[in-house]
Amino acid sequence: MSSEAENKRPAEDGESTGDPLVSIIVPCYNREGFLRATVETCLRQTYRNIEVVIADDCSQDESVKLAEQLVAEDSRVRLIKREKNGGVAQAFNTGFNNARGEFMTRLAADDLFEENAVELMLRFLQKHPEAGLTYCDCKIVNLDNEVVGTKITTEVAPGTRNFPPDCSIFVCLFWRREVWEKVGQFNPTFRLCEDYEWAVRVLQQFNIIKCPGQPLRYVQHEEQISRVSLPREEIMGAEIYAQYAPSIWMGRKVVGNGHYNAAFVHEERKCPGQAFKHLLISAWYWPFSFRPYKSLVGLCLRVLTGRFGSGTPTQSG
């Protein structure tokens, strides 16, 4: 973007083997404690013909200074500094709109790639020319990089144009440049679930296929946007699905489930008023299940007895 300061460098001599350039976009806002480790996992890729584009969204810490150091150390790293904070969707858009690669992927500034991540997803997508985008399962790690779980994503059936209601393709995505050019940008009005809303639009026009493997390490920590905003993310994801649902009733059911699950997040955080509100909304959107009403009674009893966090979020039937 012409209005934004950009630091561009050519690819390193001898790095390209004739394989297509892959652009890795790293949006950054106040991630000085994570950024170097994240970018270094990109630079250690077994597939060498990459560029790493750091899109800084007006960080207030030392992230820009650190990014400038990374640019100086490796010419495959570029820094784009946004002039105004716009949220993660705008940061992604800035990065991808300035990307040069034939293939594209993204990595949050606090997550990590395995060394074979790019090669794994690129070769898989090259073997499947019928698909525009591929995605993978992920390892979940703590701040010590110890694996504490896995995120298993949903298989999307070939030719599907609508995600199933409980579908999750999560954060490890890799796609062809033509997908970005045809589908367009992330919707900047979404401060959460911007990637899910974009993936829904991708599925309207391209085949999506799951790649085997777990090439991304999703780092859990208390500052994560998704962790802090989990109740709103549950609801927003459901509302996005409802916009594309095959029927109004399926849409209402999914939104009801979103509020139902958000209620239990609020209860775990000892916010019974918010939990009560979302259970009522869940019952209004999808009144054909006994679960919201049963949960309301259980919540009231737990509030009266001072016991929180004993509920279990589930899909209402």
C-alpha positions in Angstrom: 0.0 0.0 0.0 1.4 3.3 -1.0 0.4 5.0 2.2 2.4 2.5 4.4 6.1 2.4 5.0 7.6 -0.8 3.4 11.0 -2.4 3.6 11.5 -4.6 0.5 14.5 -6.7 -0.3 15.2 -9.3 -3.1 15.4 -12.9 -2.3 18.8 -14.2 -1.2 21.2 -15.4 -4.0 21.3 -19.1 -4.3 18.2 -19.7 -2.2 15.7 -20.3 -5.1 15.8 -23.7 -6.7 13.3 -22.9 -9.4 10.4 -23.8 -7.0 7.6 -21.3 -6.5 8.0 -18.5 -4.0 5.9 -19.0 -0.8 4.8 -15.9 1.2 4.4 -16.3 4.9 2.5 -13.4 6.5 3.1 -12.6 10.1 0.7 -10.0 11.5 2.2 -8.4 14.6 0.8 -6.2 17.4 2.8 -6.0 20.7 4.5 -9.3 20.3 8.1 -8.5 21.2 8.3 -11.6 23.5 7.3 -14.0 20.7 8.2 -12.5 17.3 11.8 -13.6 17.0 11.1 -17.2 17.8 8.1 -17.2 15.3 10.1 -15.7 12.4 13.1 -18.0 13.0 10.9 -21.1 12.6 9.9 -19.7 9.2 13.6 -19.1 8.3 14.5 -22.7 9.3 12.1 -24.2 6.8 13.4 -27.1 4.7 11.8 -25.4 1.7 14.0 -22.4 1.2 12.3 -20.2 -1.4 10.2 -18.2 1.0 9.6 -14.6 2.0 8.4 -13.6 5.5 6.3 -10.5 5.5 5.9 -9.0 9.0 2.8 -6.6 9.0 3.1 -4.5 12.1 -0.2 -3.0 13.3 1.3 0.0 15.1 2.9 -1.9 18.0 3.5 0.1 21.2 6.4 -2.2 22.4 9.7 -3.1 20.8 8.2 -5.3 18.1 9.2 -2.9 15.2 12.7 -2.6 16.5 13.0 -6.4 16.7 11.4 -6.8 13.2 14.0 -4.4 11.8 16.7 -6.5 13.3 15.3 -9.6 11.6 15.1 -7.8 8.3 18.8 -6.8 8.6 19.8 -10.4 9.4 18.0 -12.2 6.5 17.0 -10.6 3.2 14.0 -13.0 3.0 12.3 -11.0 5.8 10.3 -7.8 4.9 8.7 -5.4 7.3 5.5 -3.3 6.5 4.5 -0.8 9.1 0.9 0.2 9.1 0.2 3.9 9.7 -2.9 3.2 11.8 -4.0 0.3 14.0 -6.7 -1.6 12.3 -6.9 -5.0 13.9 -5.6 -8.4 12.8 -7.8 -8.6 9.7 -6.3 -5.3 8.4 -2.8 -6.5 9.3 -3.3 -9.7 7.3 -4.7 -7.7 4.4 -1.7 -5.4 4.4 0.7 -8.4 4.4 -1.1 -10.5 1.7 -1.7 -7.5 -0.6 2.1 -6.9 -0.6 3.0 -10.6 -0.9 4.9 -11.7 -4.0 4.5 -15.4 -3.7 2.7 -17.9 -5.9 1.5 -19.6 -2.7 0.6 -18.0 0.6 0.3 -19.0 4.2 0.1 -17.1 7.5 1.5 -17.5 11.0 0.4 -15.6 14.1 3.3 -13.7 15.7 3.1 -16.0 18.8 2.9 -19.4 17.0 5.6 -21.7 15.6 6.1 -23.7 12.4 7.7 -27.1 12.3 10.7 -27.1 9.9 8.9 -29.0 7.2 5.6 -27.0 7.4 5.9 -25.1 4.1 7.3 -28.1 2.1 4.6 -30.4 3.5 1.7 -28.1 2.6 3.2 -26.9 -0.7 3.9 -30.4 -2.1 0.5 -31.6 -1.0 -1.3 -28.8 -2.7 0.8 -29.3 -5.9 -0.3 -32.9 -5.9 -4.0 -31.8 -5.7 -4.5 -29.2 -8.5 -8.3 -29.5 -8.0 -7.9 -27.7 -4.6 -7.3 -24.1 -3.9 -6.5 -24.3 -0.2 -5.2 -26.9 2.2 -5.2 -27.1 6.0 -3.7 -29.2 8.7 -4.1 -30.3 12.3 -1.9 -28.5 14.9 0.0 -29.3 18.1 -1.0 -27.2 21.1 2.0 -26.2 23.2 2.7 -24.1 26.3 5.1 -21.3 26.8 7.9 -23.9 27.3 7.1 -25.3 23.9 5.9 -28.5 25.5 3.0 -30.3 23.7 -0.1 -30.2 25.8 -2.6 -31.3 23.2 -3.6 -31.4 19.6 -6.2 -29.6 17.5 -7.9 -32.1 15.1 -9.6 -30.3 12.3 -12.6 -31.5 10.4 -12.5 -33.3 7.0 -14.3 -31.3 4.4 -15.9 -33.5 1.8 -14.8 -33.0 -1.9 -17.1 -30.5 -3.7 -18.6 -29.2 -0.4 -19.7 -25.6 -0.7 -20.9 -25.2 3.0 -19.0 -26.2 6.1 -20.7 -28.6 8.5 -22.1 -26.8 11.6 -19.3 -28.1 13.8 -16.5 -27.7 11.3 -13.2 -26.3 12.3 -10.2 -25.9 10.0 -8.4 -23.8 12.6 -5.3 -21.8 11.9 -2.8 -23.8 9.7 -3.9 -22.8 6.2 -2.0 -22.7 2.9 -3.4 -21.6 -0.5 -2.7 -20.6 -4.1 -2.4 -16.9 -5.0 -5.4 -17.1 -7.2 -7.6 -17.8 -4.2 -6.6 -14.5 -2.6 -7.0 -12.7 -5.9 -10.5 -14.1 -6.6 -12.0 -14.3 -3.1 -10.6 -11.0 -1.8 -9.4 -9.8 1.6 -10.3 -10.7 5.1 -13.3 -8.6 6.2 -11.9 -5.9 8.4 -15.2 -5.5 10.3 -14.5 -8.8 12.0 -12.1 -8.4 15.0 -12.6 -12.1 15.7 -13.1 -15.1 13.4 -11.9 -13.1 10.4 -10.1 -16.2 9.1 -13.2 -18.4 9.5 -15.4 -15.9 7.6 -12.8 -15.8 4.8 -12.6 -19.6 4.6 -16.3 -19.8 4.3 -16.1 -17.5 1.2 -13.2 -19.5 -0.2 -15.3 -22.7 0.1 -18.0 -21.0 -2.1 -15.6 -20.9 -5.0 -12.7 -23.4 -4.4 -12.2 -26.9 -3.2 -10.6 -27.2 0.2 -8.6 -30.4 1.2 -7.1 -31.5 4.4 -3.3 -32.2 4.4 -2.0 -34.9 6.8 0.4 -33.8 9.5 0.7 -31.3 12.4 3.1 -28.7 11.0 2.1 -25.8 13.3 2.6 -25.3 17.0 -0.2 -23.3 18.5 1.1 -21.5 21.6 -1.3 -21.1 24.4 -0.8 -18.2 26.7 -2.9 -15.7 28.7 -2.5 -12.8 26.2 -4.0 -14.6 23.2 -6.9 -12.7 21.6 -8.8 -15.9 21.1 -8.3 -17.0 24.7 -9.4 -13.6 26.1 -12.4 -13.3 23.7 -13.5 -17.0 23.7 -17.2 -16.3 24.5 -17.5 -13.7 21.7 -15.6 -16.0 19.4 -18.1 -18.8 20.0 -21.0 -16.5 19.1 -19.4 -14.8 16.2 -18.4 -18.0 14.6 -21.9 -19.3 14.9 -23.3 -16.1 13.4 -20.9 -16.3 10.4 -22.1 -19.8 9.8 -25.7 -18.8 10.0 -25.2 -16.3 7.1 -24.3 -19.2 4.8 -26.4 -22.0 6.4 -28.5 -24.1 4.0 -31.6 -23.2 6.0 -32.7 -20.5 8.5 -33.5 -23.3 11.0 -30.0 -24.7 10.8 -28.6 -21.2 11.2 -30.7 -20.6 14.3 -29.7 -23.9 15.8 -26.0 -23.1 15.4 -26.3 -19.6 16.8 -28.2 -21.1 19.8 -25.3 -23.6 20.3 -22.8 -20.7 20.2 -24.6 -18.9 23.0 -25.0 -22.2 24.9 -21.2 -22.9 24.8 -20.5 -19.2 25.6 -22.6 -19.5 28.7 -20.3 -22.2 30.1 -17.2 -20.2 29.4 -18.7 -17.3 31.4 -19.5 -19.7 34.2 -16.0 -21.1 34.3 -14.8 -17.4 34.6 -17.3 -17.0 37.5 -19.6 -14.6 35.7 -23.0 -16.2 36.4 -25.0 -13.1 35.1 -23.4 -13.4 31.7 -23.8 -17.2 31.7 -27.5 -16.8 32.6 -28.0 -14.3 29.8 -26.4 -16.5 27.1 -28.5 -19.5 28.2 -31.6 -17.5 27.8 -30.5 -16.3 24.3 -29.7 -19.9 23.4 -33.2 -21.0 24.4 -34.7 -18.2 22.3 -32.7 -19.1 19.2 -33.3 -22.9 19.5 -36.1 -23.6 21.9 -36.5 -27.2 20.7 -33.9 -28.6 23.0 -34.3 -29.3 26.8 -30.6 -28.6 27.4 -30.7 -24.8 27.8 -33.6 -25.0 30.3 -31.9 -27.8 32.2 -28.7 -25.8 32.3 -30.5 -22.7 33.6 -31.8 -24.7 36.5 -28.3 -26.2 37.2 -26.7 -22.7 36.9 -29.1 -21.2 39.4 -28.4 -24.0 41.8 -24.7 -23.6 41.5 -25.0 -19.8 42.0 -27.0 -20.4 45.2 -24.5 -22.9 46.5 -21.5 -21.0 45.4 -20.2 -23.8 43.1 -19.0 -22.6 39.7 -17.4 -24.4 36.8 -19.2 -27.7 37.1 -21.1 -27.4 33.9 -19.9 -28.9 30.5 -20.4 -27.0 27.2 -21.9 -29.3 24.6 -23.8 -29.0 21.4 -27.6 -28.6 22.0 -29.5 -31.1 20.0 
